[in-house]
Every structure is written in C-alpha cells, then in structure tokens.
Amino acid sequence: MHQYDSYNRSSLVDTATSVWNQYYPEDHNIGIRQPGETRSMQYYNPISDTDGRFQAAMTFLNCFRHGQQWASLLQCDLTQTNVTVVWLHYSELIRTGTEDFERAVTENIEDVLLCLGIALCMRRHELRVEEEEDITRKRSVPLDRTKITVRLHGVTPVLPIAALKADVVNQFVSVVGTVVRVSAIKPLVTRCDFVCAKCNEATSRAFPDGKFTPPQSCENAPCRGRTLLPNRSEWETNKETAYIYLPVHTIICLSSRLQEMETTDVGPGRMPRMVTLRLDEIEVELYEDLVDSCIPGNVVTISGIVKSINSEIHEGRYGKRAQANSLYILYISANSVENSAKVDKDKDKASDINFTKKDLEQISNIINQGNVFDHLVHSLCPGIYRNDIVKAGLVLALLGGTRNSDDKDTTCLRRADSHVLVVGDPGLGKSQLLRAVSMVAPRAVYVGGNTTTTTGLTVTMVKDGSGDYALEAGALVLADQGVCCIDEFDKMGIDYQALLEAMEQQSISIAKAGIVCNLNARTSVVAAANPSGGHYDRSRSVGENLKMKAALLSRFDLVFILLDRPDEERDRLLSEHVMNSHARGKRRPRKRMRDNNASMPSQTPSRYVDEPAVSGYEEAATSGRRMLSHRLRQNASELSANAIPLYFVRKFIAYARRYVHPRLSSQAAAVLQKKYLELRSAGEGRQNPMDGIPITTRQLESLIRLSQARARAELAETVSAEHAQDVVDIMQECLLDTYVTEDGNLDFGRSGGMSLAKKVKAYVARLMKAAARRNTSLFSMTDLLEVADSMGLQVDDFRDFVEILRNECYLLKKGPGQFKVQVSSYNMISPMTKFKLRRATLLDVKLLTTSLSLLVHDFLWSLGRKEVVTSLLFYGDKRE
C-alpha cells in the first residue's frame, strides 16, 4: 500500500479518474460526471486502486515527488496552464528506473507512457494544491482535465528501417530516414457517443487506432435496439468548472512516408525500404506543432511504437472481404519527431553524422599535414586517371559555400550551393565521377536523366487510399542540404524550366489539387551529359552541343568539357593506369607525366601562355606561384599513394559543412574583383547585343561561393587570397574549355551569344527582307556588307562568311561580285517572318500610291479641275 503523505487519497483517485478516459478511451465506464453529459450513471465509476495501471501511475508519482533524478528530468513547470507536452530523455529515464521498469519499457511501452502521463496529471494537481495559501481552499482546487502527453527523445539504439519486421511489433523503436510523402490533415475519431433510436439510451464506444467499429445493439437490457445513431449534438459548457463536454472526441491525424537514407547500408539493385508513419494519438493543440516539424525532404528521427494493420483496412475498405484478408503492413505510431532541419536551423547541417573523439583526432592530423585540398582532390575517385581540375570542382561543390542572409532582410537567403556540369565524349568516366560524388556526399541522391520525369525531380501530388491528395517529394527535394547527381543530363525527356527555380532560388513551388506550398531544394546539382552528335564539336557552343537553353546553362557555376583527343604519351600512361587497376596484388606506383599535358585531355596548357585574355597564367608565372593544375599534377604520385578513404572523406566534408563558415577577406575580394573586371573587359567592343558577355554578376557570386568552399577545405574561417586564386584558376580552366574555338582562339560570345548557325539564319532573314523591299534578289558584295553592318553582324572574315552562305545554297553567284538570294531559301523562313515581309512590302506600295495621289491632287487642284480630283481620289481609295 502506497503512502500518500498528507495528500488526500480520494483527491488523487478523483484526479486520475477525471483524465482516465483521455488515456484509456476503451474504459468508457470510468469517469466523473460533469454537467452537460447525457449518459447514464453507469459510465461514471471511479478507478479502482487495485488496478495495475493505477498502481504504476502512483509509483511514477512517488518518483516525481521524492526522486531527485526523476525531478531533474522535468524541464517544465507543471503548474502552468499551457503545459500539454512533457519531453523526457529516454536514456536518462532508463538509467533512473529499476530493472522492472526497464523490462516494462521494453515489453509494454504504450502503458508506461500512458501511466507516466496520468502520474504527471496527478503531480500537477498536487503542485497547485501546494501553491494555494488558504488552507480552507486547498480542497476546493478544481481538477484540471487537460491531458499531458509524454514524449521521449534521445532513443537508442537507432534501428535501420530494414530491421522493422514482425518480431518488433508493439515495441518502441527509433529510426532515421527522409520524409518522402506527407498527406493532408484529417480528423480521427477516437471516441463517440451513440444514441439508441428506440429508448434514447446513450452508449459510448472507443475506437483504438482510429478503427471505426460502431456498436451493433443497445446496451440497455430491456431494449436491445439495433439502430444506434451517432450523437451529433453540439458541445455544452459548464460555466462553473469551464468543462467542455464533447459527445465525439477526435484527434488530428497526419500520414507520411519515411524512406531510408541513401547513406545507410542499401545493397545495390535493391529498392529502398519505406515505412508508413501515422502521427496519431496527438491532441489538436499539440498536433499543430508536430505538423510543422515534418515536410517532404526533411531528415527526421522517428521514435514510436511499431504496429500492424490490415492492408485492406489501411486502404479504407472495411467489408467482410477486407476482414478476411490476412496481409498486414507495418507502421509506426509516432511518439516524437526530431527534425534535423529544425534543430540546426541556423547551421548548414549536411546530415546526422556523429563524430567520435577518434574522428576529430584524424581530422586534426589531416589538417596538420597540409595540402588538404590537394589531398581531397586525389582521394575522390582515384580509379579515374587525372582529370584533377574536374575533381577539384566537384570537391568544391561537395563543400559548398556559406549560407548567409541580407543584413536588412533576414528572410532573403543567398544561394550557397554550387552547380557543376561535366560535358564530354563518351567513355571518359563522367558517370564514375558522379557515382563517387554520391558516395562521398553526406547526403546525396543519384538519378538517371533518361528515366527521370519532371515530377520525379521536383514534387508530385498522389492520391492515397481515401481519395485525398498527398505531397510526394522528388529527387531535388530529397537531396535538400546535399547533392543531387543527374547522369545523362542531355537525355532528360522533361521540360528544363522545372529546374530553373530549384537551381537558383533553392526551392520548389507547387499549386495543385488545392495545395499551395513551397519546399526547400537547397542542393548542389552535379550533372553529366554527352554531346548530341556523339562527339563534342568545338565549332558549336555548349548549348548547341547539348541542345540546351542558355538560361539553364548559366545556372551552372562550373562547366567542364572533356574531349577524347589522341595523345601517344597520355594514352600510354592511361593504359598503364587501367592495367594496374585490374592487376592482382599491389598496384604499381603511377609515373609522373613527363610533358606539359594538362590533367584534362581536352586542354593543352602549352598554348595558355599565348592567350591574350587569360592573364592569370602570366601573373602566376611572373609572381612565382604555381598554378593549381600544375600543383595537382606534380603532387599526384605522392597524394594518390596516401589517398584518404572515402568514408572518412565523407566525414570530413560533413564536419566542414557543419562547423566551418568562412567569410571573405579584403585580399580575397580584391583578387575576385580583379579577375571579374578583366573578364568583363575582355568582351568590350562587341556591337552585337546577341553576342553577350558570359561573365555577369551571377558568375561573380559563383566565384565567392567557390572561394568559401575552398577555405572550408582547409577548415579556415577566412577566405585568403591564395584560396581565391585557386578558384580563379579553376574558373579559368572552365572558360578555356567553354570559350576556346577549334583553332585555339578565345571567343567570349560562344556561351549565350549567336553561334555560326544562328548568324547564318539571322543574316539570311535580313537579306530576304532587303530583297523584298528592293524588289530584286541580286546583291553586290558591297550590298551584302551593308546589310551585315546594319544588323551589327560580327564575323572574323566576311568573305569566308559569304562562302559559307554559298556552300549552304543560300547565295548563288551570278557574275563578278554579284550574288542572288535563292528563292528556295525563302521557304526556310518562319511563317511569322514571311507575314512580316509581305506586310512590309504592302506598306511600301501603299505609301508610294498615296504619295502619287497627293501629287496629282495638288497639280489638278491648281488647275481648278475639282471634279477630276474627286473622281481620282475615289478611284485611288478603291484601288488601294
């Protein structure tokens, strides 16, 4: 028998009885009658003190009274009126309890949580009685029937979703995964009063887990009526006790779907497991906060009880055939949701990776060795020979920049993630580089462009079993605060417009089926693409090789082009590397390249010094500083032999993203600004606005992001001038790849400007318009040059350009210095252009006719022939 000190035993029984129905709605015969309730007195019985659940609640109450460790678990004041949730640490709770308590937590956690809630309700009433100073009013302190829900956090161990099988049903578990689907909020009936249509007797029925099973007959023995209707009367309020009686008790239910993370042990060729979460048993005022804690794309830690449900009932079917079904599915009745995005809202937390003391020591050792960035570059996908600059760009994309906000508007966040595009001939290891990035990234999603849809990348609306719409996240949303690797980017059969918002604004907006929301897509897009013709054509721009619009290409911070050019020395070294990688035993050390070939097969550094626009190489040579590509190439043998394991590269990147937030120094800002102004001035003098300069403010922000990522590689809080110069070197390599023509010259109008094919089409259209106005298709060389000057056409050699027009059968030579526009080329013009040409010709004829009519009018009017003038004007109007 428990000793209740000076507290009244009946008061504690009344307190437990008043809230008992909220914890155990199936015990509908236990409760305290309140004004407004229509049920008979058989439903208002006190809880028996011999009930094991009541005794367990009293045991917990004594622990909260006298146990110092239990009292320290409470992080809130129970006497406050707004306390509806109490969080307890799972490990601390187990450590403070007894062996019986630990066994009860393992075998019957649901009753333990409910009894803890009842004990807290009784403790709340005791504290309020103690606060009452007037002794005569202590017994009249009103009972508070507000339910207190106990939630546990810090649950260990965390199980993989693959371990959720039949042997863990009714056990309390904790899992980590990514939310991929969230349904609409729906009310769930947990208790309802039914009224007999014959005798008006009220019957209460509880629905555990929301399974609606109405009573079949009246509980009144003399009646036994079989028609019972739900009590739909409005709620009634007792003015004295402010008690609200509801004949129907509902809670808010939200269903979501959790998918195991890509970083868990998911074997190749196996579909990732999913588990359905039912965030039920949550009161209305409490559940609103829980709804906001979980959206698609969030990495969450779910702690709850594993339960099973009939698959037919889960789909909303309750017939006899559904009851006969023997197939059950597992779901988690969630007790707590810990969202990593909510916990580290102001931090750039890439994943839920934890760091041990040994991990921190290894990170410190790597920093002390120096050349951390070079070491990371050579540790990324060592199976791919060289391509060091490409690997350097991918490492910077993995590290990312600092996510900062505007000083005046804290809601306007600048993009901190860098996007990288790798374009090149087939067979150069682009897909392997993407696979390596997805394995190293703390959080990554790998998709193939040829099997991806627009909704698969962004977000989609799906219907659940009840017919309601649910929000399901795509690859970009699932990769939030991580990396999304898209292979075969050129073969995506989707509208590229869906990627524009996600890549620049870092979010995806959707308005479908009455649901309007905005989901985070703070991810770095790393894509690989093949040219449309099978091999990259230097005479075309990047957009023409990929058949991709400039609006999408401009969102990539780095664009690398890999070309498969024959090189005897490089091919020999590459073949040795491949043979060594397939040979058994220890691989032989790779030889250093003896010539000045670049790390990328598409580049020839021996010509870089001669490029007039690339002043960075000359500055590096005169200042004694080694270029990044040269430094990576010289240290390749040593660093590759001591490559960092991929699992630790992943931890290093996660540590840098979480704890290092570098800021730009004045020296680094000067380096970036100088390079930005040099590249801007390199395009001056172009008269054609279509040949736009590729370097804009967007590229300047890219330089800043990449510089911050370069500082993160050294775990530095400040971006130095050396960090900025390395980023300038990488950007310079990209510019050489993107804007160098087939003859080795730099052309800054190749990215977003007009290519040769576009210039030909635009010039032919202007020629056709000029031919229609002149009423002749013959042009001299001088006439052709005047048309080119009028449209601002910029070509290196105009005579060579005319020869191209002749070879394409747009022009036909009709004698010395005379050319004729082919009539067949007129059919190549778009219908709108034809209409404009005809309209311009008709307008010219109409203006000429009107001018002649006015001249004749003035001449005849001067002679006094008014009748003739009137008839001529009337005739002219008819003939126009």
WOBEL-V450006 format. One record per pair of residues at least 6 apart in sequence whose C-alpha atoms are under 6 Angstrom apart, sorted by sequence separation. I is the first residue (numbers start at 1). GAP is how many residues later the second one is. D is the distance in Angstrom with one decimal. If there is no record, write none. Layout:
{{I,GAP,D} {I,GAP,D}}
//
This chain:
{{64,6,5.5} {195,6,5.6} {218,6,4.7} {237,6,5.7} {438,6,5.3} {463,6,4.5} {502,6,5.6} {510,6,5.8} {543,6,5.9} {598,6,6.0} {740,6,4.5} {771,6,5.1} {805,6,5.7} {813,6,4.4} {64,7,5.4} {195,7,4.5} {217,7,5.7} {218,7,5.0} {237,7,4.6} {405,7,5.8} {462,7,5.4} {463,7,6.0} {510,7,5.7} {580,7,5.5} {597,7,6.0} {598,7,5.8} {739,7,5.6} {812,7,5.5} {194,8,5.6} {217,8,5.5} {236,8,5.9} {405,8,4.5} {462,8,5.2} {711,8,5.3} {739,8,5.3} {812,8,5.0} {129,9,5.4} {194,9,5.0} {217,9,4.3} {236,9,5.6} {461,9,5.7} {509,9,4.4} {739,9,5.8} {811,9,5.6} {193,10,5.5} {216,10,6.0} {235,10,5.6} {312,10,5.1} {461,10,5.0} {508,10,5.6} {683,10,5.8} {811,10,4.9} {33,11,5.7} {193,11,4.3} {235,11,5.0} {508,11,5.2} {739,11,5.9} {811,11,5.8} {32,12,5.2} {192,12,5.8} {460,12,5.4} {507,12,5.6} {810,12,5.6} {857,12,5.9} {18,13,5.6} {30,13,5.9} {31,13,4.6} {192,13,5.6} {403,13,5.0} {459,13,5.9} {507,13,4.4} {532,13,5.6} {710,13,5.8} {17,14,5.3} {18,14,5.7} {29,14,3.8} {30,14,5.3} {31,14,5.7} {191,14,5.7} {377,14,5.6} {402,14,5.6} {459,14,4.6} {507,14,4.6} {531,14,5.1} {532,14,5.5} {29,15,5.8} {30,15,4.7} {191,15,4.3} {259,15,4.5} {377,15,5.4} {401,15,4.6} {459,15,4.8} {506,15,4.8} {531,15,5.3} {810,15,6.0} {30,16,5.8} {158,16,5.0} {159,16,5.3} {190,16,5.7} {191,16,5.8} {258,16,5.6} {311,16,6.0} {458,16,4.6} {506,16,4.8} {158,17,5.3} {190,17,4.8} {258,17,5.4} {311,17,5.2} {400,17,5.1} {457,17,4.6} {707,17,5.2} {257,18,5.9} {310,18,4.5} {311,18,5.9} {456,18,4.7} {457,18,4.7} {458,18,5.8} {257,19,4.7} {309,19,5.4} {457,19,5.6} {190,20,5.7} {257,20,5.8} {309,20,5.6} {707,20,5.9} {189,21,6.0} {256,21,5.3} {308,21,5.5} {397,21,5.2} {188,22,6.0} {255,22,5.8} {308,22,4.5} {255,23,4.8} {307,23,5.7} {307,24,5.5} {254,25,5.5} {306,25,5.8} {307,25,6.0} {253,26,6.0} {306,26,4.6} {253,27,5.0} {305,27,5.5} {304,28,5.8} {305,28,5.2} {17,29,5.7} {304,29,5.4} {17,30,5.6} {197,30,5.8} {304,30,4.2} {117,31,5.5} {197,31,5.9} {303,31,5.9} {304,31,4.7} {117,32,5.7} {196,32,4.5} {251,32,5.3} {252,32,5.8} {303,32,5.6} {117,33,5.8} {195,33,5.4} {251,33,5.8} {303,33,5.3} {194,34,5.7} {195,34,5.3} {445,34,5.7} {194,35,5.3} {302,35,5.0} {444,35,5.7} {194,36,4.3} {195,36,6.0} {301,36,5.9} {781,36,5.7} {193,37,6.0} {194,37,5.3} {301,37,5.0} {780,37,5.5} {193,38,5.5} {300,38,5.5} {444,38,5.5} {448,38,5.6} {449,38,5.6} {563,38,5.9} {780,38,4.6} {300,39,4.5} {443,39,4.7} {444,39,4.7} {445,39,4.9} {446,39,4.7} {447,39,5.2} {448,39,4.8} {449,39,4.9} {489,39,5.7} {490,39,5.2} {563,39,4.5} {779,39,5.8} {444,40,5.7} {449,40,5.1} {454,40,5.6} {483,40,5.3} {487,40,5.7} {488,40,5.8} {489,40,4.8} {562,40,5.2} {779,40,5.2} {299,41,6.0} {450,41,5.2} {453,41,5.9} {480,41,4.9} {481,41,5.1} {482,41,5.1} {483,41,4.7} {484,41,5.0} {485,41,4.8} {486,41,4.7} {487,41,5.1} {488,41,5.0} {778,41,5.6} {449,42,5.7} {450,42,5.2} {480,42,4.8} {481,42,5.2} {485,42,5.8} {778,42,4.5} {449,43,4.5} {480,43,5.1} {777,43,5.4} {477,44,4.8} {479,44,5.9} {777,44,5.3} {79,45,5.9} {476,45,5.6} {78,46,5.3} {662,46,5.9} {668,52,5.3} {668,53,4.2} {193,54,5.3} {277,54,5.5} {279,54,6.0} {664,54,6.0} {665,54,5.7} {667,54,5.4} {192,55,6.0} {276,55,4.9} {277,55,5.0} {278,55,5.4} {279,55,5.2} {381,55,5.6} {662,55,4.0} {663,55,5.0} {664,55,5.0} {192,56,4.4} {490,56,6.0} {656,56,5.9} {661,56,6.0} {662,56,4.9} {663,56,6.0} {668,56,5.4} {191,57,5.9} {692,57,5.8} {57,58,4.8} {61,58,5.0} {191,58,5.1} {691,58,4.7} {60,59,6.0} {190,59,5.9} {190,60,5.6} {189,61,4.3} {692,61,5.2} {57,62,4.9} {90,62,5.5} {188,62,5.3} {691,62,3.9} {85,63,5.5} {89,63,5.7} {90,63,5.8} {188,63,5.2} {690,63,5.1} {691,63,5.7} {84,64,4.6} {85,64,4.8} {86,64,5.1} {87,64,4.9} {88,64,5.1} {89,64,5.2} {90,64,5.6} {187,64,5.6} {188,64,5.8} {87,65,5.8} {89,65,5.8} {90,65,5.3} {187,65,4.6} {188,65,5.9} {186,66,5.8} {187,66,5.8} {186,67,5.3} {185,68,6.0} {769,68,5.8} {185,69,5.1} {183,72,5.4} {183,73,6.0} {182,74,4.2} {181,75,5.1} {181,76,4.9} {180,77,5.7} {179,78,5.8} {180,78,6.0} {179,79,4.6} {178,80,5.5} {177,81,5.7} {178,81,5.2} {177,82,5.3} {177,83,4.5} {177,84,5.2} {351,91,5.8} {628,98,6.0} {688,104,5.2} {419,105,5.2} {421,105,6.0} {423,105,5.9} {418,106,5.5} {419,106,4.8} {420,106,4.8} {421,106,4.9} {422,106,4.7} {423,106,5.0} {424,106,5.6} {15,107,5.9} {417,107,5.1} {419,107,5.8} {421,107,5.8} {423,107,5.8} {425,110,5.2} {181,115,5.8} {180,116,5.0} {179,117,4.9} {179,118,5.3} {178,119,5.9} {179,119,5.6} {178,120,5.6} {178,121,4.5} {177,122,5.6} {177,123,5.9} {176,124,5.8} {176,125,4.5} {19,126,5.4} {175,126,5.7} {175,127,5.4} {174,128,5.5} {174,129,4.2} {173,130,5.7} {173,131,5.7} {350,131,5.5} {172,132,5.4} {172,133,4.5} {171,134,5.4} {170,135,5.7} {171,135,5.7} {170,136,5.1} {420,136,5.6} {169,137,5.0} {170,137,5.6} {419,137,4.8} {420,137,6.0} {422,137,5.9} {424,137,5.2} {169,138,5.4} {419,138,5.3} {420,138,4.9} {421,138,4.8} {422,138,4.8} {423,138,4.8} {424,138,4.3} {425,138,5.7} {418,139,5.9} {424,139,5.6} {557,145,5.6} {315,150,4.5} {316,150,5.8} {39,163,5.2} {560,174,5.6} {559,175,5.8} {561,176,5.7} {296,177,5.5} {26,180,4.9} {297,180,5.1} {25,181,5.4} {297,181,4.3} {151,184,5.8} {151,185,5.8} {36,200,5.7} {550,202,5.6} {35,203,6.0} {538,203,5.6} {538,204,5.0} {442,208,5.8} {441,209,5.8} {541,209,5.4} {440,210,4.8} {388,211,5.7} {387,212,4.9} {442,212,5.9} {386,213,5.3} {387,213,4.7} {402,259,5.5} {378,262,5.6} {375,264,5.8} {379,264,4.8} {379,265,5.5} {183,287,4.0} {182,288,5.6} {182,289,5.2} {181,290,5.3} {181,291,4.2} {180,292,5.4} {180,293,5.1} {350,304,6.0} {401,304,4.6} {401,307,5.0} {401,308,5.0} {349,309,4.9} {400,309,5.0} {348,310,5.3} {399,310,5.3} {396,313,5.3} {373,340,5.5}}
//
